[in-house]
Amino acid sequence: MESILMIGNQYDQAIADDRLCLRCRFSHHVHPIVLAVLFAWNVCGTAASNPLDASDNLAPNYVATMVLTQQTQSVVPRSFTGTLVAKRASGLGFKRIGRVESLSVDHGDRVVRGDVLARLDTAALQSQVAILRAERESAVALLDELIAGPRQQTLDAAGSRLRELQAMRDQLQNTFNRRQRLAGSDAISMQDIDDARHELAAAEARIMLQQHVVSELKEGTRKEKIAAQRAEVSRLDASLQAVAVEIQESSLIAPYDGFVSMRMVDEGAIVQPGVVVMKIIESAPYEAWVGVPPEICDGMELDQVYSLSVGGKEVSARLVAILPELDTETRTRTVILDCEQADKRDSISARTEIAKQVGAIGEIVQLNLSQTVEQTGYWLPVSALTRGVKGLWSLFVVVESEAGEFIVQRSDVEILQIDSSKVLVNGTIKSGDRVVTSGVQKLTEGQKVKLIEP
């Protein structure tokens, strides 16, 4: 309807321009008295003449024409509405419970990947790190001692102890031998002999034990004991690493370039694990999500560039996905178009410029497509149309009379499609007809015309 009104406005403007030109020509070249005489003569002549014969009194008018060619297919512009969305939007939170110590950003602030957005209090974790480091130092010192083995002084002391035990054994051996020689006389009792025998056996056992100690010291620390101590050091290292991870997770880091859309907490607040404390959205370029009928989706190709209208601006976008689900309400499939420009992907300033060109998140976008349809008609310039009766539109067809003169005949048409300055029409016209393309507001049914040579 808006397009038809546009054609009507163009038609009315053309009539107004012709009337203005006519007044200007007469006012500059004709005396006012002559104008009055001509006006009176025209009124009298018009009243006395037959309206049906008015066309016979008109002088031939030069007109521009074109020959109609029938079209069986036409390209129909189609537009579909969608919205701009951010590629990524995240709700950020901490993995552990804690008190918010500091906040680095506020609502609407721009962030860059890796920026620290907020921190938790880590005093308790730092104390735990100090304790674990002390325990590790002790464990490492013990491991070094085990690897180094016993000192020479320890070996010497063990050898001296062995020799002492051997001397004591020799003394007990002599005592036992003497008592055994006296066993045949009444000078010693059997109890004394048994005591000497047991003391000698105990001395032998102590010597054997000390020999094992000396042998163990000479061989060094057992490898199993060294491995166990190394495992203890590794356990303490793992504990330190776990605490370091907790300290690292006490800082909220921006995962990508974007803007803070909302901040939910302030300094001093106690936050729970997994609770969202801040929301960020990725900065431009954005994506356009548009609902398109399934039959149109079948003709769209991935990675192809399409035109979007955003806020009165034309933006190129690349088709990245066609979702398989059909919306039960709109009966359309969602297509996703990437508004990122190939030559402006890395620079932050370039991303900001793209955001200005594309628009804001949630803004309405229109996907502009062209659809080829089977439609029979004739393409004409808008200037070839004139108002008909009962809201219809007409055009003038040039026909040749038996006398060899060209006259115009009105033919009603139906507007099938409008494209800027031309229209697709159909009606009682046929291929090969010659129609007037301009100045139709100055023509009447049956008027003689002369053709402007192309």
Secondary structure, 3 states (H helix, E strand, C coil): CHHHHHHHHHHHHHHHHHHHHHHHHHHHHCCHHHHHHHHHHHHHHHHHCCHHHHHHHCCCEEECEEECCEEEEEEEEEEEEEEEECCCEEEEECCCCEEEEEECCCCCCEECCCCEEEEECCHHHHHHHHHHHHHHHHHHHHHHHHHHCCCHHHHHHHHHHHHHHHHHHHHHHHHHHHHHHHHHCCCCCHHHHHHHHHHHHHHHHHHHHHHHHHHHHHHCCCHHHHHHHHHHHHHHHHHHHHHHHHHHCCEEECCCCEEEEEECCCCCCEECCCCEEEEEEECCCCEEEEEECHHHHCCCCCCCEEEEEECCEEEEEEEEEEEEEECCCCCCEEEEEECCCCCCCCCHHHHHHHHHHHCCCCCEEEEEEEEEEEEEEEEEEHHHCEECCCCCEEEEEEEECCCCCEEEEEEEEEEEEEECCEEEEEECCCCCCEEECCCHHHCCCCCEEEECCC
